[in-house]
Amino acid sequence: MSFEEKVLDILAEVAENDIVKENPDIAIFDEGIIDSFATVGLLIEIQNNLGIDVTITDFDRDEWATPNKIIEVLKELQ
């Protein structure tokens, strides 16, 4: 499984919605797919499943606005 697929799987699990896999350019916050509570869960799942430590202070909503943007940020943090 590719890194991108792993990230999309984590996002789909946290969001409880596969649309993040079907449309990786969807605005997950603007569309209400992920809220602030789910964001914390997402950061925990990223840590647990990918070993990438992202703190809430590292999180920038604009940089994490879509699944594709999240993948790019996480690639840089690897």
Order of alpha helices (4+ residues) and beta strands (2+ residues): alpha-alpha-alpha-alpha
